[in-house]
Amino acid sequence: MKKRTLREQYLFDKKKDKLIILAIQIAVLVLFFGLWELLARTGAIDSFITSCPSRMLKTLKLLARQDLFKHMGITLLECVCGFVLATLLGTIIAILLWWSKTLRKVLEPYLVVLNSLPKIALGPIIIIWLGAGYQAIITMTVLICIIVTIMSVLAGFMECDEDKILLMRAMGANKFQILFKLLLPSSLPNLISVLKINVGLSWVGVIMGEYLVSSAGLGYLIIYGGQVFKLDLVMASTTVLCLLAALMYASVALLEKHVKKSR
């Protein structure tokens, strides 16, 4: 048998570690649902209140014959729209704040106050302004994500090595060149981190918006299930929600992997 080189052995061990972690993660998930089902079947927990995997599966099968994918599509579309808008607008505003020191000093306290404001308090105002539709839900998502995006991206810009900026200025570079050739490339890891944060925040915003005003979507199903005491529907919708959030996070993780390879 051919002996592996040090590099090949390193890559093999790294791949093996990843497979072991993945296997453990799957085992934990299977154990969790298996224990849940066992406790429900033995009567240790009340399946009417806590539901159980088998009942959730029956509910999902029933919904799949009706309009489950419609509700999933609506919530996913709202989430992606809010996620993209918040990320783009937040990054643009962060660039403007970096560009103008005066503007940054003027707006910094307002950003801190807005970040601490419970966005749910703005729900009734948003509904009155935009109506009881998807616009209000997307706006709620943007409001929850945008301040964190601005502050995180701006922090990444401000952490850039000042000596490199001074060097580029000494070589005659203008602010556009500093921004596109130094700040944005050096801030890519920070931008990826912002995307990861926004994945979670955007789902929070969408569900919060659907709690306030919606006639379709996973948030609507959760609210409806709670109102009519269909806990199977609530838990099944929550599980689907977790799955969609995980897929969205995995997409960002793939983007991060691609960015690291291309650097």
ZABA-541402 format. One record per residue (C-alpha): x, y, z; residue in three letters. Coordinates in pm, 1 decimal, always signed. Layout:
       xx       yy       zz resn
        X        Y        Z  ALA
...
//
This chain:
       xx       yy       zz resn
     +0.0     +0.0     +0.0  MET
   +134.3   +337.3   -104.5  LYS
   +232.2   +555.9   +187.8  LYS
    +59.9   +891.8   +202.2  ARG
   +262.9  +1210.9   +193.1  THR
   +228.2  +1455.4   +482.7  LEU
     -1.2  +1676.6   +275.9  ARG
   -220.2  +1384.4   +168.9  GLU
   -238.8  +1262.8   +529.0  GLN
   -336.0  +1612.2   +645.8  TYR
   -612.9  +1638.9   +385.8  LEU
   -733.1  +1287.6   +468.0  PHE
   -747.7  +1364.0   +842.6  ASP
   -926.1  +1691.8   +775.9  LYS
  -1187.9  +1520.2   +558.6  LYS
  -1227.8  +1242.8   +817.1  LYS
  -1284.1  +1499.1  +1093.7  ASP
  -1553.7  +1668.5   +886.0  LYS
  -1729.6  +1336.5   +824.1  LEU
  -1713.5  +1247.9  +1195.2  ILE
  -1863.7  +1584.8  +1293.4  ILE
  -2137.9  +1547.5  +1031.6  LEU
  -2217.4  +1197.0  +1153.5  ALA
  -2238.6  +1318.5  +1514.5  ILE
  -2465.5  +1606.2  +1412.8  GLN
  -2700.9  +1368.4  +1229.8  ILE
  -2691.1  +1123.5  +1522.6  ALA
  -2785.3  +1400.3  +1768.7  VAL
  -3078.3  +1501.0  +1548.0  LEU
  -3199.4  +1143.1  +1508.0  VAL
  -3161.2  +1082.6  +1881.9  LEU
  -3357.5  +1397.8  +1962.7  PHE
  -3653.1  +1308.5  +1739.7  PHE
  -3637.7   +941.8  +1840.0  GLY
  -3645.6  +1026.7  +2211.3  LEU
  -3928.5  +1273.5  +2149.5  TRP
  -4131.7  +1007.5  +1969.9  GLU
  -4057.8   +747.6  +2239.2  LEU
  -4166.0   +977.6  +2522.1  LEU
  -4487.3  +1061.6  +2336.4  ALA
  -4573.0   +697.8  +2263.7  ARG
  -4506.6   +585.8  +2622.3  THR
  -4719.6   +868.8  +2760.6  GLY
  -4430.5  +1036.4  +2943.2  ALA
  -4528.8  +1357.8  +2765.6  ILE
  -4868.8  +1466.1  +2635.4  ASP
  -4849.8  +1450.5  +2255.1  SER
  -5153.1  +1680.6  +2229.6  PHE
  -4950.5  +1959.6  +2390.2  ILE
  -4599.4  +1879.8  +2267.6  THR
  -4692.3  +1694.8  +1945.8  SER
  -4444.4  +1430.8  +1821.8  CYS
  -4252.3  +1352.3  +1500.8  PRO
  -4507.0  +1100.1  +1368.6  SER
  -4798.7  +1340.9  +1414.1  ARG
  -4596.4  +1622.6  +1259.9  MET
  -4518.3  +1400.5   +961.7  LEU
  -4887.5  +1323.5   +910.6  LYS
  -4965.5  +1694.9   +926.4  THR
  -4695.6  +1774.7   +670.9  LEU
  -4826.0  +1504.5   +435.9  LYS
  -5175.0  +1650.0   +463.9  LEU
  -5049.1  +2003.7   +405.1  LEU
  -4837.1  +1889.7   +109.1  ALA
  -5157.7  +1781.8    -67.1  ARG
  -5304.5  +2126.6     -8.7  GLN
  -5096.8  +2445.7     +6.5  ASP
  -4781.2  +2378.9   +210.9  LEU
  -4547.9  +2473.6    -73.6  PHE
  -4744.1  +2792.7   -131.6  LYS
  -4690.8  +2897.9   +231.2  HIS
  -4323.8  +2796.5   +216.4  MET
  -4270.8  +2990.9   -105.7  GLY
  -4434.5  +3306.9    +30.4  ILE
  -4229.5  +3307.6   +350.9  THR
  -3905.4  +3224.1   +167.1  LEU
  -3963.7  +3499.1    -91.1  LEU
  -4033.0  +3756.9   +180.3  GLU
  -3723.9  +3646.9   +371.9  CYS
  -3491.1  +3657.6    +70.9  VAL
  -3622.0  +3999.8    -37.8  CYS
  -3575.8  +4143.3   +311.3  GLY
  -3233.0  +3979.2   +344.4  PHE
  -3104.0  +4116.5    +13.0  VAL
  -3250.4  +4465.7    +60.7  LEU
  -3118.6  +4499.5   +416.6  ALA
  -2771.1  +4379.4   +316.4  THR
  -2746.1  +4610.0    +13.5  LEU
  -2891.6  +4918.6   +181.8  LEU
  -2691.8  +4859.3   +499.7  GLY
  -2366.5  +4824.2   +305.4  THR
  -2435.7  +5139.6   +100.8  ILE
  -2514.1  +5341.2   +414.3  ILE
  -2200.2  +5205.1   +584.3  ALA
  -1994.8  +5321.2   +284.4  ILE
  -2148.7  +5668.8   +308.4  LEU
  -2070.1  +5684.2   +681.1  LEU
  -1709.9  +5579.6   +616.9  TRP
  -1686.0  +5833.9   +336.4  TRP
  -1796.8  +6126.9   +553.9  SER
  -1652.8  +6152.7   +904.1  LYS
  -1895.6  +6434.8   +987.3  THR
  -2195.9  +6230.6   +878.2  LEU
  -2069.4  +5934.8  +1081.9  ARG
  -2037.2  +6143.1  +1397.6  LYS
  -2383.4  +6295.7  +1348.1  VAL
  -2565.0  +5965.9  +1285.0  LEU
  -2377.3  +5733.0  +1522.1  GLU
  -2593.6  +5804.6  +1832.6  PRO
  -2910.9  +5768.0  +1627.5  TYR
  -2796.2  +5428.8  +1500.4  LEU
  -2733.9  +5313.7  +1857.3  VAL
  -3082.3  +5428.2  +1963.7  VAL
  -3251.0  +5271.0  +1659.9  LEU
  -3066.7  +4944.5  +1720.8  ASN
  -3203.1  +4928.3  +2077.1  SER
  -3559.3  +5010.7  +1967.0  LEU
  -3790.7  +4704.8  +1963.8  PRO
  -3890.7  +4689.3  +1597.0  LYS
  -4218.2  +4518.4  +1684.8  ILE
  -4328.8  +4855.7  +1826.2  ALA
  -4320.8  +4996.0  +1472.5  LEU
  -4548.0  +4719.9  +1342.9  GLY
  -4880.6  +4910.4  +1363.7  PRO
  -4722.8  +5216.4  +1198.3  ILE
  -4577.4  +5007.1   +914.8  ILE
  -4914.7  +4840.8   +856.4  ILE
  -5091.9  +5178.7   +840.0  ILE
  -4831.1  +5321.3   +603.2  TRP
  -4781.9  +5022.0   +371.2  LEU
  -5099.4  +4818.7   +418.5  GLY
  -5156.0  +4463.8   +535.6  ALA
  -4948.5  +4288.4   +271.9  GLY
  -4607.2  +4152.1   +190.9  TYR
  -4463.2  +4506.0   +171.9  GLN
  -4513.3  +4549.3   +546.9  ALA
  -4351.4  +4211.7   +622.0  ILE
  -4047.1  +4282.9   +403.7  ILE
  -4013.5  +4629.8   +558.6  THR
  -4020.2  +4476.4   +907.4  MET
  -3743.8  +4235.9   +800.4  THR
  -3532.5  +4518.6   +658.6  VAL
  -3572.3  +4726.3   +975.8  LEU
  -3455.8  +4437.8  +1193.6  ILE
  -3149.0  +4363.8   +978.7  CYS
  -3032.0  +4700.3   +848.0  ILE
  -2893.7  +4864.5  +1162.7  ILE
  -2686.0  +4557.7  +1250.7  VAL
  -2562.1  +4548.8   +890.6  THR
  -2460.5  +4915.4   +895.6  ILE
  -2275.9  +4891.1  +1225.8  MET
  -2101.9  +4561.3  +1140.7  SER
  -1988.3  +4666.1   +792.0  VAL
  -1876.1  +5007.1   +916.7  LEU
  -1677.4  +4841.6  +1197.5  ALA
  -1505.4  +4625.4   +935.0  GLY
  -1413.0  +4936.4   +734.5  PHE
  -1278.5  +5115.3  +1041.5  MET
  -1061.5  +4814.8  +1135.8  GLU
   -872.5  +4831.3   +807.9  CYS
   -499.3  +4892.6   +851.1  ASP
   -450.3  +5270.8   +858.5  GLU
    -94.2  +5236.1   +727.6  ASP
   -223.4  +5074.5   +408.1  LYS
   -472.0  +5359.3   +359.5  ILE
   -196.3  +5617.8   +413.4  LEU
    +26.4  +5431.6   +166.6  LEU
   -243.9  +5436.0   -100.9  MET
   -306.4  +5806.5    -40.4  ARG
    +66.8  +5874.2    -68.3  ALA
    +61.8  +5698.2   -405.8  MET
   -219.8  +5929.1   -520.6  GLY
   -520.4  +5697.8   -472.4  ALA
   -858.1  +5866.6   -428.7  ASN
  -1140.0  +5749.8   -200.4  LYS
  -1303.2  +5540.2   -473.0  PHE
   -979.9  +5349.9   -531.1  GLN
   -921.9  +5302.2   -157.5  ILE
  -1277.4  +5174.8   -118.3  LEU
  -1280.4  +4927.5   -407.7  PHE
   -917.8  +4815.4   -403.7  LYS
   -854.5  +4800.9    -29.1  LEU
  -1155.0  +4835.3   +201.6  LEU
  -1407.9  +4608.0    +28.5  LEU
  -1160.2  +4325.2    -48.9  PRO
  -1015.1  +4333.4   +305.4  SER
  -1366.4  +4342.1   +453.5  SER
  -1492.8  +4032.7   +267.9  LEU
  -1468.3  +3803.1   +575.7  PRO
  -1657.2  +4064.3   +776.5  ASN
  -1921.7  +4093.8   +503.0  LEU
  -1968.6  +3716.0   +505.4  ILE
  -2016.2  +3730.7   +882.9  SER
  -2280.9  +4000.3   +830.6  VAL
  -2460.8  +3771.9   +584.1  LEU
  -2461.6  +3491.4   +840.7  LYS
  -2606.9  +3722.6  +1104.0  ILE
  -2867.4  +3853.2   +861.1  ASN
  -2986.2  +3500.5   +780.1  VAL
  -3111.1  +3459.1  +1135.6  GLY
  -3238.1  +3815.7  +1171.4  LEU
  -3427.1  +3806.0   +841.2  SER
  -3619.0  +3494.2   +947.6  TRP
  -3700.3  +3661.7  +1278.9  VAL
  -3825.2  +3968.2  +1090.2  GLY
  -4038.6  +3770.6   +846.7  VAL
  -4207.7  +3560.2  +1113.6  ILE
  -4259.0  +3866.7  +1331.2  MET
  -4417.1  +4044.3  +1035.0  GLY
  -4638.7  +3744.5   +957.3  GLU
  -4745.6  +3733.3  +1320.8  TYR
  -4867.0  +4092.1  +1287.0  LEU
  -5024.6  +4080.7   +943.5  VAL
  -5049.8  +3790.4   +701.2  SER
  -5299.1  +3562.0   +537.6  SER
  -5038.0  +3311.5   +416.4  ALA
  -4692.1  +3188.7   +506.5  GLY
  -4536.5  +2972.0   +774.5  LEU
  -4586.1  +3241.4  +1036.7  GLY
  -4955.6  +3246.7   +950.2  TYR
  -4974.9  +2868.3   +989.2  LEU
  -4807.4  +2888.8  +1330.6  ILE
  -5047.7  +3158.4  +1450.0  ILE
  -5350.0  +2974.9  +1307.5  TYR
  -5240.1  +2644.4  +1462.5  GLY
  -5202.2  +2809.1  +1802.1  GLY
  -5543.5  +2973.4  +1781.7  GLN
  -5727.5  +2649.0  +1703.3  VAL
  -5503.7  +2435.6  +1931.7  PHE
  -5352.9  +2235.8  +1644.1  LYS
  -5010.4  +2193.2  +1801.3  LEU
  -4912.3  +1943.6  +1531.8  ASP
  -4948.0  +2221.9  +1275.3  LEU
  -4747.8  +2463.7  +1491.0  VAL
  -4459.9  +2220.1  +1543.5  MET
  -4461.1  +2100.6  +1182.2  ALA
  -4450.6  +2459.1  +1051.4  SER
  -4171.6  +2544.9  +1295.3  THR
  -3971.4  +2241.7  +1176.6  THR
  -4011.1  +2347.1   +811.8  VAL
  -3905.7  +2696.8   +912.2  LEU
  -3589.3  +2561.0  +1074.9  CYS
  -3513.8  +2355.4   +763.6  LEU
  -3546.9  +2657.3   +531.8  LEU
  -3330.0  +2869.0   +762.8  ALA
  -3065.5  +2593.7   +766.7  ALA
  -3066.1  +2575.9   +385.0  LEU
  -3028.9  +2951.8   +359.5  MET
  -2740.6  +2947.2   +607.1  TYR
  -2578.9  +2662.4   +411.8  ALA
  -2598.3  +2877.7    +96.3  SER
  -2408.6  +3156.1   +273.3  VAL
  -2154.3  +2900.7   +399.5  ALA
  -2099.8  +2781.4    +40.2  LEU
  -2049.1  +3143.2    -67.7  LEU
  -1792.3  +3184.1   +210.7  GLU
  -1610.4  +2871.3    +94.2  LYS
  -1605.0  +2999.9   -264.5  HIS
  -1473.7  +3340.4   -152.4  VAL
  -1193.7  +3179.6    +50.9  LYS
  -1088.4  +2965.9   -247.9  LYS
  -1086.6  +3263.9   -484.5  SER
   -870.3  +3480.3   -255.1  ARG
//
